[in-house]
Amino acid sequence: ISLEGEVLGDSDVDSSGIPAIENHRERPEVLEALTRGQGTSVRYSHTLGQRMMYVALPFHRQGRPAGVLRAALPLAQVDQAITHLRMLLLGASLLALTLAGLVSTLATRRISLTLRRLARTAGRMVEGELGERARTPGHDEIATLGKSLDRLADSLSTALTQLKAERDLLGGILADMQEGVLVLDRDSRLVHANPALRAMLLLDSECLGKSLIEVIRNGELVELLERARASASPAQGEVELAGLKPRRLMVQASHLRGEPGDL
């Protein structure tokens, strides 16, 4: 292309057709090449009926600019490559989403199964099976929860063993005592009566849970116990027991420590 925009030659046009080509002086790439030393443009060619990429460079004769050399490349192949790349990216994205969904589903199912197993273990512990353990492997939050549950079961098992030992020891002491021991709750119902007391008052083994008035027919004893309940200080006195073997009992009643209303 000359400096005036006249097409001097075209690789796709015979020499006889060159004069018929319109002037290229106003082409963007030609103007840019003449002003900046290089020009590029991407546009639709009405002559060729497709999108083209143009690159133009000036050429010189005897050290002076003599015109512009322009190369054109159809973008059909580029568009096909871009379309193919987009399809690859779309396919890769769909595959990645599918794999992510599968992994997420498997992870969720694993977590759900582990949590259900922990819930079953906790349920059995609540029912008294303190020898049950979760034994959850790993180091994540669920594994930490399982290990905490196991430590809790160990602590409860130890505490329960100690409580049973203390209960058995206390029960043995109360059973061997010659003195009678009676424990009432705040509703005046019998909570405990050791063998010595049941023998003194002629009570059967089914007396526990019954009211004081229902079980004990001795007015003096009932009055003394009620006096102790109404007062913050212990109450004591002598009680006469009638029957085949009349006896007099020294009775002392006081509130249980830390349990208001219990005697």
Buried (B, 14 or more C-beta within 10 A) or exposed (E): BEBEBBBEEBEEEEEEEEEEBEEBBEBBBBBBBBEEEEBEBEEEEEEEEEBBBBBBEBEEEEEEEBBBBBEBEEBEEEEEEEEEEEEEEEEEEEEEEEEEEEEEEEEEEEEEEBBEBBEEBBEBBEEEEBEBBBEBEEEEEBBEBBBEBBEEBEEEBEEEEEEEEEEEEEEEEBEEEEEBBBBBBEEBBBEBBBBBBBEBBEBEEEBBEBEBEEBBEBEBBBEBBBEBBEEEEEBEBEBEBEEEEEEEBEBEBBBEEEEEEBB
